[in-house]
Amino acid sequence: MAEPALSSPRCAHWTAKGFSCNKPATKICANCKLVVYCGADCQREHWPEHKKQCKSDMAKLSWRPAWDRQHRKPAWTFEDAAESCRGSFGASGDLRHVVKTLAHLPNTIDQKVQFVINDRDSDVVARNAILLLLAFDAARSPGEDEAATVSATVEAIMHLWYSAFIPQRVLTRLQQSVGPLINEMCHSIATEPADNIFRKSWQASDGACLSLTLQQKTWFRLRRFLNVPARMTKEKATRIRNAVAWAPERADYRDRWHYKEATPFGRLARERFRRDGLLLPFGHPRLGFDIPNPMLFQFSSWILNDKADPRDGWAISEVQRCSWPASEDWYGRLTAHLTALLEKFIARLGKNNVSFQLYNTDARVLPYYLEDRKFDRIEVSNICDAGYIGLSHTLCVYANYLQHPEENPHATLIGTFVNGVKEVSMLEDTGGQIPNIEFLTRMLPPPSILSLTFWDSADITRLWDARYMARDVDALFKKYVELCRFDSIAAENGLEMKADNTIVDKWPTRLKAQSEDAVNVEEFRLFLAAGFNNLERCVEWKRRAEVVSES
């Protein structure tokens, strides 16, 4: 029997013994709004299990973090202070920006689309290559039932990307679709020197192409991601993951994040993902997810930190617009959002002449592979931050690869500054005060009288975590621009910073309201609960027209 689609809610009545109701779900739990049932009978039969969450202490408005209940200092107070459309992703990280860019291209675009995707981390590149090869397989050979093939591929991509454990059908698809391609390449270079670089290309439908350039040793490292390591059982993998996700010394931090959640039942949704590591709707059966994800379990330690969460990779406003009946189930909403996005992405592979070129090198070395190509979009992530390559070096390396205005007046180089506002704020901060307390107390439940006498109380800590949501970040970033000589550095490299962004939001992780009075409390709480710092500033540059006229 085919697995139910994740894009529609499943009756939440299932048991660990193997029972699972397959009827359409329409009846929402009125109390928690996390699950949906087919009717009152299933809801009543499932109540002994569901009440553990529905009546959980964590879901009560009165819930307090452990350090606050115990009137002690939280753990962190003891730490030390401190003819084609071309796009280039110089420090890509995962595939989220690539997927969004291709999926959201206007339907009117029919020219060849080329992406250069690079990251310095070989494991990141390996995962990206595997996920793209899965998508290519669906576009290349959809078979008689194209919809079923795409649906199965989307499920595989999502779980291999985000879930700690996967069902056998996902592992089988991975090994049957990608395994032969990688094994063939590894066999052909088995006797070559480990540091030699080799390139392999694969073709999909309508001229779509994927090429991967790696060292010999990295090709063999990539192949490991297709198989679960020997003796890596679910029990062992769970212990490895729990050592990080449930580290006892991090309990106060987890409570701190929970206390910032938008709603009490939102805590339970986050807690369930932390508990089982599965990107699924809250009430979806967990049966069959018994195989450690080989893309995450290749080592004796968990590769992610204890705050890693799939919610934090996607724009809150976009996920929020996705319809989902269980309004408190953000993971269900995210699953539906990603399903729709990945389906669009795969459809593009089957219709557009798309080319992906993947590299594994330092962003400063990538231009060696770009030769004389010019790009419509260049995205450099946050390598322009002072703690990484820095603004001057980034613009010096990539400016000449941006198309001239005569070729494309919309050609744009995009960089993200994560730390700029905080650095300027720390220079100006005279006492670590919480700004605009009146606004924050309108957005958050008022602190209790007892909390006001205890600086490390949960209420005061939450206000402190929200402080940058009440700051004039535009003024702070303007000072950062002046201190770091943005204008002169851009001019030296034939660029100019756009006064108004035309591609991405200036502040992608901040509220969009134009004034404090227009801020919606529910939206404020959603942004506070997210894993962003609310200070990420995206800057766009374009080539200076006068530079072109002089050349």
N, C-alpha and C positions, 0 to 999 in steps of 0.2 A: 504494500500500500504506500502511495506517495506521501511524503511528508507534507503537512499543511504549510501553506505559505506564511512566512513571518510577517508579511505586510498587513495581515488581518488578524484580529485577536482570536485566540483559541480558548475554549472553555478551560478554566483554571482547575477543574476537578481532575487530578491525576494523582497516582500514588507511586511510591517507590517500588511497590510489588509488581508494577507493570500495567496497571489499569490507567487508561487515558480516554476521557470523553472526547469524541470527535465532532460533536454537534456545533453548529454556529453559535458564537457567544454574543449575547445582546444585553444581558442583565448585569449592570455594574454594581459592585459592592458599594452600598451607599455610605458606609463609614469611611473606608480607606481610599476608595477610588483607585486602587492599584490593580484589581483583577476584574475579569468579566466572566460570567457564567452563561450557560445555555438556558438556565431556568432555576426556579426555586429549589427543585429536588437536588440538583447537583450542588447548589450553594449550601443546602442544609447538610448533605452528606460530607462535604469537604470542610465544614466548619471546625471540627476538632483540630484539623491541621492549620487551617487559615487563621484561626483565632490567635495563634502564636504570634502572627504578625499584626493582625487587625487590632488586637488589644495589647500590643507590646508596650512596655514602659517607654521605649524610645519614641513611640508615636504620640505620646502625650505632650500637650503644650507645656506641662510642668517639668518635662525631662531636663536634666542638668548634666553636664559632663562630670565624670568621676572626681576630677580634681576640685571642682566647685562644690560637689556634695560633701566631700571630705575636708573642705576648708584648708587645703594645702596649696603650696605653690606648684604650678604645672612644670613638666619636665624641662621645657625650653628655657625657663628662667635660670637654670643651672648651667647652661651652655655658655661658651665664650661668644662675645658679640662679633660679630663680623659677616612671386608667383606661388608663393607659399606663405603660410602663416607660421612663423617660427617663434618658439618660446624656449628660454633657457632657465633651468633651475640649478644655480651654482652650488647650493647646499640644501638639497631637497628635503632631508629628513624623510618621512614616510610619503605616501602617494596622495595625500589629501588634496594638495593644491593642483596636482596633475589631473586627478579625477574631476575636480570641480571645473577646472579650466576647459577640459574637453567636453564634459557633459553640458556645460552652459554656453558653448559656442552657438551663435545664431544659426538657425536653419538655412539662412541664405548663403552661408559660407560653403563653397564647394571646391576651393582650391586645396592643394596639398597642405597638410598640417604636420609640422615637424617639432618634436620636443627633444631637447638635450637635458638629461637628468643626471645629476652628479651628487655624490656624497662621499666624504672621507672615510666613513665607517663602512667597512666591507660587509658586515652583517646587515646593515640597513639596505645596502645595494642588493644583496642576495635576496632579502625578503621582497623588495620592490620588484625585482626581476621575476620571481616566482609568481607573484600576484598578477603581474602583467601577462605572463605566459598562460596563466589560467584564463584570463579574459580573452586573450588571442585565440585560445583553443575553442572557446564558445563562438567567437566571431568567424573562425575559419571553417568549422564543421558543425553547424547547428543541427544537422540531421532532419528527420521528418518532423519531430516535435520540437521546434525551435524554442517555444516558450518554456518548455520543461528544461531544456538544456541551459538556457540563460538563468532560470530560477535556481537550478542546482549549482551553477557557477557562482552566482551572487552569494548564495549561502556559504559556499566554500571560501570565497574571498573574505567575507565578513568574519567567519570564525577563525580562519588562519591569521587574520590581521589582529583580532582582538580577544578571542576566547582562549583561556588556559587549557581547556580540554575540548576535544572534537569527537564527533561520531565516526564510525568506521567508513561511512559513505564519503565523508569529506577526505579522509586519508586516501581512500581508493582513488578518488578523482584526482587528487594531487599526484599520486604516484603514476597513474595511467596517463595523465595529460602532460605532465611536466617531466616526469622521470626519464622517459626515453630520450628526450631532447638534451637533457644535461648529461646523461650517461654516455651518449654518442660523442659529445664534445670532450668529456673527460677521457674517454678511451683514445681519442685521436691525439691528445697531448700528454699522455701518461708518461712518456719518457723524456719530456722537455724539461729544461731547468725551471725551478720553482718560481724564480722572479721574472721570467719572460712573460710578456704581455700578449694575449691572444683575443681576437675578436670573432664573434659568431653572430650570424643574422638568421632570423626566421621570418617567413612570409605568412601573412594571413590573407583574408579576402580583399578584393578591390585595391590591391597594391599596398595594403598596410604592412608595416615592417617593424621588427624589433631587433636591435643589435645590442650586444653586451660585450664590453671590453674589460677584461680582468687579467690579473696575473694568474699563472698556472696554478699556484697554490690556493688562490681564492676560488677558482673554479671547483676545486675539490672540496673546499670548505662549504661552498654553496650546495654541493650534492648532499652533504650531511643533513641539510634542512629538509630533505624529502623523506627521511626515515626517523622513527623514534629510536633513540639510543637503546642499546641492549640493556636489559635490567631496569629500564626506566618505567616502572609501573605507575598506575594512577596514585597509589598510596605514597610511593616515594616522591613523585612529582608534587603531590599535595603538601607533603612535609617541607619540600624545598621552597615552595611558594609561600606557605604559611610562616616560614621563618622570617620573611620580609613583611608580608601583608599583615601579619598579626604579631609582630615583634612586641613583647611585653613593654619594653622601654618606650615604645611609641604610642602607648594607649592614650595619653593625654592629647597628643596631636590628632589622633583619630576622633576623639571627642570634640576637639576644637573645630575640625572640619564639619562634623555632624551638626554642631550647634549653629553653624552658618547656613544650614540647608534651608531652602525656600519654604518647606512645609515639614511637619513632623513625619508624615508618611514618606516624604522624599528621603528621609534618613534611612528608612527601611529598604528602599530601592537601592540606595548606594551600598548599604550593608550587605544586601544579597549579592551584589556583584563582587564585593570584597570577599564574601564567603565562598562563592563557587567559581568566580572568574569567568562567567559565561555571559556573552552579550545576547540576551534573550529578553522578551517581555517578562514581567514579573511573574505572571501566572502560567507561563509556558512550561511544559514538562521538561525536566532535566534528564530524562531517561536516555541512555545510550551515549551520553557524553563522557566516555570512559578512557579515551586515548589522550595522553599528553600531547599537546600541540608541538610538533617537532620544530616549528619555527621559533618557539619560545623556550623549549626545554632541550638544550644541547649541552648544558654545563651543570656543574654541581651547585650552582647558586641561581636564584631568580634574577633575571636581567633587568627587571623594571623596579622602580622605587615604589614605596608603599602608598603613594598618592596617585599613581598612574591610573587613569580612568578614560575610557573611550569618549565620554561626554566632553572632555576638555579639548578635543581635536576639531570640534565643529562649532560653527557660529550658533549661538543660542537662539537668535532671532529666526534663523532658517529652520532649525529643528522645531522650534515652537510653532511654526506655521504648519507643520505636518499634522494632519488629523489623526487623532488616536483617542478612542473612547474612554480608556482609563486615564483620566487627566493627571493623576499623580505618578504614573509610570513613565518616567523620562527615558528609561532604557527601551521600553516598547516604542515610544515615539521616535527615538534615535534609530532603532532597527528599521522602522518603516521609512524613515528619511534616507538612510543609507541604501536600502533596497531600491528605492526609486532612482537614486543618484547613480548607483552602479549599473542599473538596467539602461539608463541613458548613455552611460559611458561605453558599455559593450555595444549598444546600437550604433554609436558613432564609429566604433572600430569596423563595423560591418558596412558602413556607408561612405565614410570619408577615407581619403588616401592618407592615412596617419602613419607617421614614422617616429619611433622612440629610439633614442641612442642613450644607453646607460654607461656611465663611467664611475670609477672608484678612485678618486684622486683628491688632492687638496684643491680647494676652490681657486687658489692662486695659480695653480698649474693647469687648470681646465682650459684656458685659452689656447694652450699648445695644441689641443685637439680640435678647437673651433676653426682654425685656419683663418680664412678671410670672410667667413659667413657673418651676416648681419641679422639682428633679431628684432621682431616686433615687441616682444616682452622679454625682459630679463629680471628674474626674481632671485634675490641674493639672501633671503631670509634675514637673520640677525647677525650675519658675519660683519656687518658694518658697525656693530656696537664696539665700544672701546675695548672691551674684554676679549674680543676676537681679532679679526683682521684689522678692523678700524675703518673709519669713513674714507680717509685719504687713499689708503691702499686699495680698498674695494672699488672706488670710482676710477682710480688709475688703471686697474686691471680690466674693468668691464665697459668703460665709457665708449671705447672705439668699436664695440660690437653691437651698439645700439644703432638702429637704422636712422639715416638722415631725415630731417623733416620733409625734404622733397620726395623721398621714397614713401614715407609714412609719417604724417604729422602727429599721429597718435602713438608712435613708438615710445615705450616707457620702461624705465629701470625702477624697480620697486625694492625697497629695503625696510626692515623692521627694527625699531629701536625699543628694546625691552627695558633697559636700565636708565635711560636718559633722564626721565622725569624724577625718578627716585634719587639719582645722583645730585641733581640740582636741589631737590627738596631737602636732602641731608645737609647740604651746604648752608641752607637758610634756616634749618630747624634749630631753634634755641632751647627747646625744652621738651621735645617729644610730645607735644600737645595734640589732642584730637580736634581738627578744625570743624567749624560749622556744626556744632553739637545739636543745635536746634533742628536742622534738616535731618540728621541721622536718627534722632529720636522720633521723628515723624515716620521714618521708614522702618524702624525696628521697634519691637516691644519695649516699653520703658523699663530701665533697670530698676530692680528692687532697691529699697533703702539699704538693705544689708550689702548688696553688691557694691554700692557706692563707697562703702568703708573698706573694701577689699580690692586693691588695684588689679590683682590677678583673677578676679571673679570672671565667670563665663560671660556675663553681660558686658563688662568693661572690655574684655578681650575681643568680643565680637565688634564692639564699637571701634576698637583699635584696628581690627582687620578691615573695617569698612572706611577707614579714614581717607584713603585716596579717592574714594567715590564722591567725596565732598570737596575735593580740591579743585582749584582752577588749573587744570593740567595744561591748557593751551598757553597760559602765561608762563608756566614752568618750562614747557618745551621750547618756547620762544627764547628763553634765556639759555637753554642748552644749545640751541642752534647758533646763538651769538658766541657763546663760550668756545664751541668747537669749530667755529669758522666755516659753517656749512656753505655760505654763499661763495666765499673765495676759493674753497677747495673744489666746489662744483665748477666754477668758472675756469680754474686751472686745467680742468679735464674736459672742457667744452660742453658742460652741462649746466642746467639751471633747475632749481627745485621748483616744482609746481606750487602755486599758491593754494590751489584747490585740487584735491585728488580727483581723478577721472576713472580710475580702475577699481581701487579698493577703498574702503572706509579709512579715514585718518585714524580713528580710534575704534578698531574692530571689536574690542572687548568691553567697550563702555556703553552706558545707556545712551539712547539716541534722542532723548527729550532735550528740547532747546532751553528749558529753564527748570529750576528746582520745583516750581509749582506744577509743572506738567509731568513730573516723574510718577510713574505708577508703582505702588508698593510691591505688587506681585512681581513686576519685572525687575525691580531693584533687588528683591530677595533672590531671584534666579541668577542675576549677574554676580551677586555676592557669593553664592554657593559654588559658582564655577571655579575651575582650577587656574584661571588666569589671574594676573595681578592687577588688571584693569588699567594698566599703564602702557600697554603695547601701542606704539605709534608707528603707523606705516607712512613712509615718505616716498613720493614719486618724483623722478627726475626725467627731463627730456633733453635732447640735443639742442644746443643754442643755434638758432638760425644764422646768426652773424658768423659763426665759426664755419658753417658750410659755405657761405658766400666768399670767405677769404681763401678757402682751399682750392 
